[in-house]
Amino acid sequence: MDDFSTTTYEQAFSELSGILEQLESDGLTLAECVTLFERGRRLAAFCQRQIDAAELRVSQLGEDGSEQPL
């Protein structure tokens, strides 16, 4: 499993974008495609967790910026 503890959303998204470009290009072997696809899936899941956490934080804020009780 990947350790994303020091990875930012922006870094993960940038790497994911690069993987997509590579997968869209010619010249990769099937094994390379599968490896890139697997890495991309892990990066996409990490990015989604980051987005979910940010949405939760925003939804917990009131209009005045103070935290609202759940």
SEFIZA-3560 file (N, C-alpha, C; in Angstrom, 3 decimals):
REM SEFIZA-3560
<numar><xx>0.840</xx><yy>-1.187</yy><zz>0.000</zz><atom>N</atom></numar>
<numar><xx>0.000</xx><yy>0.000</yy><zz>0.000</zz><atom>CA</atom></numar>
<numar><xx>0.884</xx><yy>1.249</yy><zz>0.000</zz><atom>C</atom></numar>
<numar><xx>0.434</xx><yy>2.289</yy><zz>-0.645</zz><atom>N</atom></numar>
<numar><xx>1.201</xx><yy>3.531</yy><zz>-0.740</zz><atom>CA</atom></numar>
<numar><xx>1.090</xx><yy>4.327</yy><zz>0.552</zz><atom>C</atom></numar>
<numar><xx>2.169</xx><yy>5.013</yy><zz>0.863</zz><atom>N</atom></numar>
<numar><xx>2.168</xx><yy>5.908</yy><zz>2.019</zz><atom>CA</atom></numar>
<numar><xx>2.026</xx><yy>7.333</yy><zz>1.491</zz><atom>C</atom></numar>
<numar><xx>0.834</xx><yy>7.890</yy><zz>1.646</zz><atom>N</atom></numar>
<numar><xx>0.563</xx><yy>9.239</yy><zz>1.181</zz><atom>CA</atom></numar>
<numar><xx>0.642</xx><yy>10.254</yy><zz>2.323</zz><atom>C</atom></numar>
<numar><xx>1.294</xx><yy>9.888</yy><zz>3.423</zz><atom>N</atom></numar>
<numar><xx>1.288</xx><yy>10.754</yy><zz>4.609</zz><atom>CA</atom></numar>
<numar><xx>1.947</xx><yy>12.108</yy><zz>4.362</zz><atom>C</atom></numar>
<numar><xx>2.869</xx><yy>12.182</yy><zz>3.429</zz><atom>N</atom></numar>
<numar><xx>3.531</xx><yy>13.466</yy><zz>3.151</zz><atom>CA</atom></numar>
<numar><xx>3.124</xx><yy>14.038</yy><zz>1.803</zz><atom>C</atom></numar>
<numar><xx>2.129</xx><yy>13.436</yy><zz>1.168</zz><atom>N</atom></numar>
<numar><xx>1.686</xx><yy>13.857</yy><zz>-0.147</zz><atom>CA</atom></numar>
<numar><xx>0.532</xx><yy>14.842</yy><zz>-0.024</zz><atom>C</atom></numar>
<numar><xx>0.612</xx><yy>15.926</yy><zz>-0.784</zz><atom>N</atom></numar>
<numar><xx>-0.499</xx><yy>16.869</yy><zz>-0.812</zz><atom>CA</atom></numar>
<numar><xx>-1.471</xx><yy>16.461</yy><zz>-1.917</zz><atom>C</atom></numar>
<numar><xx>-2.661</xx><yy>17.010</yy><zz>-1.844</zz><atom>N</atom></numar>
<numar><xx>-3.652</xx><yy>16.780</yy><zz>-2.894</zz><atom>CA</atom></numar>
<numar><xx>-3.087</xx><yy>17.215</yy><zz>-4.241</zz><atom>C</atom></numar>
<numar><xx>-2.464</xx><yy>18.378</yy><zz>-4.258</zz><atom>N</atom></numar>
<numar><xx>-1.937</xx><yy>18.935</yy><zz>-5.501</zz><atom>CA</atom></numar>
<numar><xx>-0.861</xx><yy>18.021</yy><zz>-6.113</zz><atom>C</atom></numar>
<numar><xx>0.003</xx><yy>17.462</yy><zz>-5.280</zz><atom>N</atom></numar>
<numar><xx>1.031</xx><yy>16.548</yy><zz>-5.776</zz><atom>CA</atom></numar>
<numar><xx>0.402</xx><yy>15.284</yy><zz>-6.355</zz><atom>C</atom></numar>
<numar><xx>-0.560</xx><yy>14.736</yy><zz>-5.640</zz><atom>N</atom></numar>
<numar><xx>-1.221</xx><yy>13.513</yy><zz>-6.096</zz><atom>CA</atom></numar>
<numar><xx>-1.975</xx><yy>13.761</yy><zz>-7.395</zz><atom>C</atom></numar>
<numar><xx>-2.669</xx><yy>14.888</yy><zz>-7.466</zz><atom>N</atom></numar>
<numar><xx>-3.438</xx><yy>15.202</yy><zz>-8.677</zz><atom>CA</atom></numar>
<numar><xx>-2.513</xx><yy>15.402</yy><zz>-9.866</zz><atom>C</atom></numar>
<numar><xx>-1.376</xx><yy>16.045</yy><zz>-9.645</zz><atom>N</atom></numar>
<numar><xx>-0.403</xx><yy>16.260</yy><zz>-10.707</zz><atom>CA</atom></numar>
<numar><xx>0.142</xx><yy>14.924</yy><zz>-11.216</zz><atom>C</atom></numar>
<numar><xx>0.474</xx><yy>14.035</yy><zz>-10.295</zz><atom>N</atom></numar>
<numar><xx>0.973</xx><yy>12.713</yy><zz>-10.698</zz><atom>CA</atom></numar>
<numar><xx>-0.111</xx><yy>11.944</yy><zz>-11.448</zz><atom>C</atom></numar>
<numar><xx>-1.337</xx><yy>12.026</yy><zz>-10.963</zz><atom>N</atom></numar>
<numar><xx>-2.449</xx><yy>11.350</yy><zz>-11.626</zz><atom>CA</atom></numar>
<numar><xx>-2.640</xx><yy>11.887</yy><zz>-13.049</zz><atom>C</atom></numar>
<numar><xx>-2.536</xx><yy>13.181</yy><zz>-13.221</zz><atom>N</atom></numar>
<numar><xx>-2.645</xx><yy>13.775</yy><zz>-14.560</zz><atom>CA</atom></numar>
<numar><xx>-1.555</xx><yy>13.255</yy><zz>-15.483</zz><atom>C</atom></numar>
<numar><xx>-0.347</xx><yy>13.131</yy><zz>-14.953</zz><atom>N</atom></numar>
<numar><xx>0.766</xx><yy>12.591</yy><zz>-15.743</zz><atom>CA</atom></numar>
<numar><xx>0.534</xx><yy>11.144</yy><zz>-16.132</zz><atom>C</atom></numar>
<numar><xx>-0.032</xx><yy>10.376</yy><zz>-15.231</zz><atom>N</atom></numar>
<numar><xx>-0.335</xx><yy>8.976</yy><zz>-15.529</zz><atom>CA</atom></numar>
<numar><xx>-1.370</xx><yy>8.891</yy><zz>-16.644</zz><atom>C</atom></numar>
<numar><xx>-2.384</xx><yy>9.743</yy><zz>-16.583</zz><atom>N</atom></numar>
<numar><xx>-3.401</xx><yy>9.737</yy><zz>-17.629</zz><atom>CA</atom></numar>
<numar><xx>-2.792</xx><yy>10.055</yy><zz>-18.993</zz><atom>C</atom></numar>
<numar><xx>-1.888</xx><yy>11.018</yy><zz>-19.023</zz><atom>N</atom></numar>
<numar><xx>-1.208</xx><yy>11.358</yy><zz>-20.281</zz><atom>CA</atom></numar>
<numar><xx>-0.414</xx><yy>10.164</yy><zz>-20.805</zz><atom>C</atom></numar>
<numar><xx>0.284</xx><yy>9.474</yy><zz>-19.897</zz><atom>N</atom></numar>
<numar><xx>1.069</xx><yy>8.309</yy><zz>-20.311</zz><atom>CA</atom></numar>
<numar><xx>0.165</xx><yy>7.206</yy><zz>-20.856</zz><atom>C</atom></numar>
<numar><xx>-0.953</xx><yy>6.976</yy><zz>-20.184</zz><atom>N</atom></numar>
<numar><xx>-1.863</xx><yy>5.923</yy><zz>-20.624</zz><atom>CA</atom></numar>
<numar><xx>-2.503</xx><yy>6.244</yy><zz>-21.975</zz><atom>C</atom></numar>
<numar><xx>-2.649</xx><yy>7.519</yy><zz>-22.275</zz><atom>N</atom></numar>
<numar><xx>-3.236</xx><yy>7.923</yy><zz>-23.553</zz><atom>CA</atom></numar>
<numar><xx>-2.228</xx><yy>7.886</yy><zz>-24.699</zz><atom>C</atom></numar>
<numar><xx>-0.953</xx><yy>7.769</yy><zz>-24.371</zz><atom>N</atom></numar>
<numar><xx>0.079</xx><yy>7.745</yy><zz>-25.407</zz><atom>CA</atom></numar>
<numar><xx>0.294</xx><yy>6.315</yy><zz>-25.901</zz><atom>C</atom></numar>
<numar><xx>0.972</xx><yy>6.199</yy><zz>-27.013</zz><atom>N</atom></numar>
<numar><xx>1.306</xx><yy>4.893</yy><zz>-27.579</zz><atom>CA</atom></numar>
<numar><xx>2.642</xx><yy>4.426</yy><zz>-27.021</zz><atom>C</atom></numar>
<numar><xx>2.900</xx><yy>3.154</yy><zz>-27.182</zz><atom>N</atom></numar>
<numar><xx>4.226</xx><yy>2.638</yy><zz>-26.877</zz><atom>CA</atom></numar>
<numar><xx>4.372</xx><yy>1.964</yy><zz>-25.531</zz><atom>C</atom></numar>
<numar><xx>3.334</xx><yy>1.903</yy><zz>-24.734</zz><atom>N</atom></numar>
<numar><xx>3.431</xx><yy>1.228</yy><zz>-23.440</zz><atom>CA</atom></numar>
<numar><xx>3.080</xx><yy>-0.242</yy><zz>-23.597</zz><atom>C</atom></numar>
<numar><xx>3.762</xx><yy>-1.060</yy><zz>-22.828</zz><atom>N</atom></numar>
<numar><xx>3.401</xx><yy>-2.475</yy><zz>-22.810</zz><atom>CA</atom></numar>
<numar><xx>2.163</xx><yy>-2.658</yy><zz>-21.942</zz><atom>C</atom></numar>
<numar><xx>1.555</xx><yy>-3.813</yy><zz>-22.063</zz><atom>N</atom></numar>
<numar><xx>0.391</xx><yy>-4.108</yy><zz>-21.242</zz><atom>CA</atom></numar>
<numar><xx>0.756</xx><yy>-4.062</yy><zz>-19.762</zz><atom>C</atom></numar>
<numar><xx>1.902</xx><yy>-4.603</yy><zz>-19.404</zz><atom>N</atom></numar>
<numar><xx>2.336</xx><yy>-4.601</yy><zz>-18.009</zz><atom>CA</atom></numar>
<numar><xx>2.517</xx><yy>-3.175</yy><zz>-17.488</zz><atom>C</atom></numar>
<numar><xx>3.090</xx><yy>-2.306</yy><zz>-18.322</zz><atom>N</atom></numar>
<numar><xx>3.263</xx><yy>-0.908</yy><zz>-17.930</zz><atom>CA</atom></numar>
<numar><xx>1.915</xx><yy>-0.224</yy><zz>-17.748</zz><atom>C</atom></numar>
<numar><xx>0.984</xx><yy>-0.512</yy><zz>-18.631</zz><atom>N</atom></numar>
<numar><xx>-0.363</xx><yy>0.065</yy><zz>-18.521</zz><atom>CA</atom></numar>
<numar><xx>-1.046</xx><yy>-0.369</yy><zz>-17.225</zz><atom>C</atom></numar>
<numar><xx>-0.930</xx><yy>-1.640</yy><zz>-16.911</zz><atom>N</atom></numar>
<numar><xx>-1.557</xx><yy>-2.150</yy><zz>-15.691</zz><atom>CA</atom></numar>
<numar><xx>-0.931</xx><yy>-1.508</yy><zz>-14.456</zz><atom>C</atom></numar>
<numar><xx>0.378</xx><yy>-1.392</yy><zz>-14.439</zz><atom>N</atom></numar>
<numar><xx>1.065</xx><yy>-0.769</yy><zz>-13.299</zz><atom>CA</atom></numar>
<numar><xx>0.637</xx><yy>0.689</yy><zz>-13.149</zz><atom>C</atom></numar>
<numar><xx>0.595</xx><yy>1.418</yy><zz>-14.249</zz><atom>N</atom></numar>
<numar><xx>0.162</xx><yy>2.816</yy><zz>-14.202</zz><atom>CA</atom></numar>
<numar><xx>-1.292</xx><yy>2.929</yy><zz>-13.770</zz><atom>C</atom></numar>
<numar><xx>-2.137</xx><yy>2.042</yy><zz>-14.279</zz><atom>N</atom></numar>
<numar><xx>-3.543</xx><yy>2.053</yy><zz>-13.913</zz><atom>CA</atom></numar>
<numar><xx>-3.721</xx><yy>1.822</yy><zz>-12.418</zz><atom>C</atom></numar>
<numar><xx>-2.996</xx><yy>0.858</yy><zz>-11.873</zz><atom>N</atom></numar>
<numar><xx>-3.084</xx><yy>0.574</yy><zz>-10.430</zz><atom>CA</atom></numar>
<numar><xx>-2.650</xx><yy>1.782</yy><zz>-9.608</zz><atom>C</atom></numar>
<numar><xx>-1.543</xx><yy>2.401</yy><zz>-9.990</zz><atom>N</atom></numar>
<numar><xx>-1.065</xx><yy>3.591</yy><zz>-9.283</zz><atom>CA</atom></numar>
<numar><xx>-2.105</xx><yy>4.714</yy><zz>-9.405</zz><atom>C</atom></numar>
<numar><xx>-2.660</xx><yy>4.877</yy><zz>-10.586</zz><atom>N</atom></numar>
<numar><xx>-3.677</xx><yy>5.898</yy><zz>-10.798</zz><atom>CA</atom></numar>
<numar><xx>-4.899</xx><yy>5.687</yy><zz>-9.924</zz><atom>C</atom></numar>
<numar><xx>-5.328</xx><yy>4.448</yy><zz>-9.779</zz><atom>N</atom></numar>
<numar><xx>-6.489</xx><yy>4.154</yy><zz>-8.919</zz><atom>CA</atom></numar>
<numar><xx>-6.204</xx><yy>4.542</yy><zz>-7.468</zz><atom>C</atom></numar>
<numar><xx>-4.995</xx><yy>4.230</yy><zz>-6.986</zz><atom>N</atom></numar>
<numar><xx>-4.630</xx><yy>4.590</yy><zz>-5.605</zz><atom>CA</atom></numar>
<numar><xx>-4.573</xx><yy>6.106</yy><zz>-5.438</zz><atom>C</atom></numar>
<numar><xx>-4.014</xx><yy>6.795</yy><zz>-6.431</zz><atom>N</atom></numar>
<numar><xx>-3.957</xx><yy>8.257</yy><zz>-6.376</zz><atom>CA</atom></numar>
<numar><xx>-5.357</xx><yy>8.869</yy><zz>-6.426</zz><atom>C</atom></numar>
<numar><xx>-6.219</xx><yy>8.329</yy><zz>-7.267</zz><atom>N</atom></numar>
<numar><xx>-7.586</xx><yy>8.840</yy><zz>-7.373</zz><atom>CA</atom></numar>
<numar><xx>-8.330</xx><yy>8.654</yy><zz>-6.055</zz><atom>C</atom></numar>
<numar><xx>-8.145</xx><yy>7.512</yy><zz>-5.414</zz><atom>N</atom></numar>
<numar><xx>-8.794</xx><yy>7.262</yy><zz>-4.120</zz><atom>CA</atom></numar>
<numar><xx>-8.272</xx><yy>8.237</yy><zz>-3.069</zz><atom>C</atom></numar>
<numar><xx>-6.962</xx><yy>8.483</yy><zz>-3.066</zz><atom>N</atom></numar>
<numar><xx>-6.376</xx><yy>9.448</yy><zz>-2.129</zz><atom>CA</atom></numar>
<numar><xx>-6.966</xx><yy>10.834</yy><zz>-2.359</zz><atom>C</atom></numar>
<numar><xx>-7.032</xx><yy>11.252</yy><zz>-3.624</zz><atom>N</atom></numar>
<numar><xx>-7.583</xx><yy>12.571</yy><zz>-3.939</zz><atom>CA</atom></numar>
<numar><xx>-9.045</xx><yy>12.671</yy><zz>-3.497</zz><atom>C</atom></numar>
<numar><xx>-9.813</xx><yy>11.614</yy><zz>-3.710</zz><atom>N</atom></numar>
<numar><xx>-11.219</xx><yy>11.635</yy><zz>-3.308</zz><atom>CA</atom></numar>
<numar><xx>-11.356</xx><yy>11.752</yy><zz>-1.791</zz><atom>C</atom></numar>
<numar><xx>-10.500</xx><yy>11.062</yy><zz>-1.049</zz><atom>N</atom></numar>
<numar><xx>-10.535</xx><yy>11.182</yy><zz>0.425</zz><atom>CA</atom></numar>
<numar><xx>-10.216</xx><yy>12.610</yy><zz>0.862</zz><atom>C</atom></numar>
<numar><xx>-9.270</xx><yy>13.249</yy><zz>0.170</zz><atom>N</atom></numar>
<numar><xx>-8.917</xx><yy>14.625</yy><zz>0.500</zz><atom>CA</atom></numar>
<numar><xx>-10.092</xx><yy>15.566</yy><zz>0.212</zz><atom>C</atom></numar>
<numar><xx>-10.756</xx><yy>15.359</yy><zz>-0.912</zz><atom>N</atom></numar>
<numar><xx>-11.920</xx><yy>16.179</yy><zz>-1.265</zz><atom>CA</atom></numar>
<numar><xx>-13.046</xx><yy>15.968</yy><zz>-0.263</zz><atom>C</atom></numar>
<numar><xx>-13.309</xx><yy>14.720</yy><zz>0.102</zz><atom>N</atom></numar>
<numar><xx>-14.362</xx><yy>14.415</yy><zz>1.073</zz><atom>CA</atom></numar>
<numar><xx>-14.090</xx><yy>15.093</yy><zz>2.415</zz><atom>C</atom></numar>
<numar><xx>-12.829</xx><yy>15.052</yy><zz>2.857</zz><atom>N</atom></numar>
<numar><xx>-12.468</xx><yy>15.679</yy><zz>4.130</zz><atom>CA</atom></numar>
<numar><xx>-12.639</xx><yy>17.195</yy><zz>4.055</zz><atom>C</atom></numar>
<numar><xx>-12.262</xx><yy>17.790</yy><zz>2.934</zz><atom>N</atom></numar>
<numar><xx>-12.408</xx><yy>19.238</yy><zz>2.771</zz><atom>CA</atom></numar>
<numar><xx>-13.883</xx><yy>19.629</yy><zz>2.742</zz><atom>C</atom></numar>
<numar><xx>-14.709</xx><yy>18.846</yy><zz>2.048</zz><atom>N</atom></numar>
<numar><xx>-16.149</xx><yy>19.131</yy><zz>2.004</zz><atom>CA</atom></numar>
<numar><xx>-16.768</xx><yy>19.042</yy><zz>3.394</zz><atom>C</atom></numar>
<numar><xx>-16.343</xx><yy>18.063</yy><zz>4.176</zz><atom>N</atom></numar>
<numar><xx>-16.852</xx><yy>17.924</yy><zz>5.533</zz><atom>CA</atom></numar>
<numar><xx>-16.472</xx><yy>19.136</yy><zz>6.376</zz><atom>C</atom></numar>
<numar><xx>-15.228</xx><yy>19.568</yy><zz>6.280</zz><atom>N</atom></numar>
<numar><xx>-14.788</xx><yy>20.746</yy><zz>7.039</zz><atom>CA</atom></numar>
<numar><xx>-15.592</xx><yy>21.975</yy><zz>6.658</zz><atom>C</atom></numar>
<numar><xx>-15.804</xx><yy>22.183</yy><zz>5.366</zz><atom>N</atom></numar>
<numar><xx>-16.549</xx><yy>23.345</yy><zz>4.895</zz><atom>CA</atom></numar>
<numar><xx>-17.995</xx><yy>23.271</yy><zz>5.360</zz><atom>C</atom></numar>
<numar><xx>-18.585</xx><yy>22.076</yy><zz>5.308</zz><atom>N</atom></numar>
<numar><xx>-19.985</xx><yy>21.943</yy><zz>5.709</zz><atom>CA</atom></numar>
<numar><xx>-20.179</xx><yy>22.163</yy><zz>7.201</zz><atom>C</atom></numar>
<numar><xx>-19.118</xx><yy>21.999</yy><zz>7.978</zz><atom>N</atom></numar>
<numar><xx>-19.207</xx><yy>22.192</yy><zz>9.417</zz><atom>CA</atom></numar>
<numar><xx>-19.042</xx><yy>23.655</yy><zz>9.821</zz><atom>C</atom></numar>
<numar><xx>-18.694</xx><yy>24.513</yy><zz>8.890</zz><atom>N</atom></numar>
<numar><xx>-18.522</xx><yy>25.927</yy><zz>9.184</zz><atom>CA</atom></numar>
<numar><xx>-19.841</xx><yy>26.668</yy><zz>9.022</zz><atom>C</atom></numar>
<numar><xx>-20.100</xx><yy>27.560</yy><zz>9.935</zz><atom>N</atom></numar>
<numar><xx>-21.277</xx><yy>28.410</yy><zz>9.808</zz><atom>CA</atom></numar>
<numar><xx>-20.976</xx><yy>29.600</yy><zz>8.912</zz><atom>C</atom></numar>
<numar><xx>-21.958</xx><yy>30.405</yy><zz>8.663</zz><atom>N</atom></numar>
<numar><xx>-21.768</xx><yy>31.567</yy><zz>7.793</zz><atom>CA</atom></numar>
<numar><xx>-20.733</xx><yy>32.538</yy><zz>8.350</zz><atom>C</atom></numar>
<numar><xx>-20.610</xx><yy>32.585</yy><zz>9.684</zz><atom>N</atom></numar>
<numar><xx>-19.643</xx><yy>33.497</yy><zz>10.288</zz><atom>CA</atom></numar>
<numar><xx>-18.252</xx><yy>32.881</yy><zz>10.423</zz><atom>C</atom></numar>
<numar><xx>-18.079</xx><yy>31.652</yy><zz>9.927</zz><atom>N</atom></numar>
<numar><xx>-16.764</xx><yy>30.995</yy><zz>9.980</zz><atom>CA</atom></numar>
<numar><xx>-16.538</xx><yy>30.166</yy><zz>11.227</zz><atom>C</atom></numar>
<numar><xx>-17.487</xx><yy>30.187</yy><zz>12.161</zz><atom>N</atom></numar>
<numar><xx>-17.324</xx><yy>29.379</yy><zz>13.361</zz><atom>CA</atom></numar>
<numar><xx>-17.833</xx><yy>27.976</yy><zz>13.087</zz><atom>C</atom></numar>
<numar><xx>-17.288</xx><yy>27.011</yy><zz>13.823</zz><atom>N</atom></numar>
<numar><xx>-17.735</xx><yy>25.633</yy><zz>13.642</zz><atom>CA</atom></numar>
<numar><xx>-19.133</xx><yy>25.450</yy><zz>14.190</zz><atom>C</atom></numar>
<numar><xx>-19.921</xx><yy>24.705</yy><zz>13.457</zz><atom>N</atom></numar>
<numar><xx>-21.279</xx><yy>24.398</yy><zz>13.884</zz><atom>CA</atom></numar>
<numar><xx>-21.307</xx><yy>22.994</yy><zz>14.483</zz><atom>C</atom></numar>
<numar><xx>-22.106</xx><yy>22.778</yy><zz>15.506</zz><atom>N</atom></numar>
<numar><xx>-22.213</xx><yy>21.438</yy><zz>16.062</zz><atom>CA</atom></numar>
<numar><xx>-22.851</xx><yy>20.490</yy><zz>15.061</zz><atom>C</atom></numar>
<numar><xx>-22.424</xx><yy>19.226</yy><zz>15.112</zz><atom>N</atom></numar>
<numar><xx>-22.990</xx><yy>18.225</yy><zz>14.192</zz><atom>CA</atom></numar>
<numar><xx>-24.332</xx><yy>17.756</yy><zz>14.637</zz><atom>C</atom></numar>
//
